[in-house]
Amino acid sequence: MKIFHTSDWHLGRTLYGKKRYIEFEAFLNWLIEQIELKSPELLIIAGDIFDNTTPSNKAQELYYQFLCKVAANTSCQHIVIIGGNHDSPTLLNAPKELLKQLKIHVVGNISPDYRDDVLELKDTNGITQALVCAIPYLRDRDIRILDEYELAEDKDKNFMHAIKDYYSKVCEHAELLRQQLEHPVPIIATGHLFVTGGKTLKDDGVRELYVGSLAQFGATDFPAGIDYLALGHLHVPQIIASKDNYRYSGSPLAMGFGEARQQKVIIEADISVGNVTVNEIAIPKFQPLERIAGNLDTIKLALTNLVNRNESIWVEVDYTGQEIVANLQQELQAIVMNTQVELIKVYNSQLLAQVLSSAEYEGGIELSSLNPEQVFDKCLSMNNIPANQQEELKKCFAQIMQDLTSNDVRAE
Ligand SMILES: [Mn+2]
């Protein structure tokens, strides 16, 4: 069976407030072309379809238009979609039954009976082609009965055990189904989680899954018998533990300037029982991003070179020079004015460092230059919170931040 594996679309994500719908649309159109060209029978989208739990109508429109085009106009017979940590499980699941009619299988969160999360995919003649273990991002409350007396140090460990158990029992059920079939078919598993040893890049937009967690999920914790493992969550495409058939496809778009130069891909895999051939298909860069760092002269020169390329480029500048340049933004803006180069973000590290180290804000710094953690740190020091309490408070803050972004606010 030939499949396409992609993940982490983050539809609706912005770059410092700049909307990126043109890029998302270009990617989806490109993906449809690839599906027409290579004719996969199955497309897997391994979570983080949307960037947040309340995606805009525009983001949803892109998603449904894409699904409709693939179902109606291509030979791709099945689409499997799982929820990621950024997704609202109930939002993904709302049209589940309707999409099922188009052979689009959505698993936003786990089913009441885990056996239902093993999908038996059939061809047009009704012959089973593959079994797919579709395991969305697992939240603690989904897979465990929470015990309020549980010790904090046991929590991580018990939760991680529950995740491993869940993967085991779903895959065991798939194995059982496989043995009952007349012809052996491949087992494909898809999940959204962090596997120990996975690569991330600074600024790639991957949100920590479990705050302060020491418990880990390793490559050897996946049950045996999986012919291909399609993972989502990490945004850098990669192979897990040197196993060519265990992969993260990574995100289709660079999520931040830090990964602007990284080649994004989708995975094409030909899967039969015990045998997989894998190929990465490079995704074009729909919007060139560039990151420039250095002193004023370096930045001005680099910026001029970008202007001379005469194409649309979005730029992030990080001024790291020694002297304080108060009107940096204006000086750089003068270079790119009336050109195709757009300054998306200018970091003035010197000015920032000065402001962060002084006791009071004296203006000149934008709040958007700071992340919430930096603001919280600043708050701790301004209020003279003793060092021995800071650690615990920072942990609580991180937990609150995570709850704010991962709660399924419209679930009822
Ligand atoms: Mn993601």
Boltz pocket constraint, residues with backbone or C-beta under 6 A from the ligand:
constraints:
  - pocket:
      binder: B
      contacts: [[A, 8], [A, 47], [A, 48], [A, 84], [A, 86], [A, 205], [A, 206], [A, 233], [A, 234]]
      max_distance: 6.0
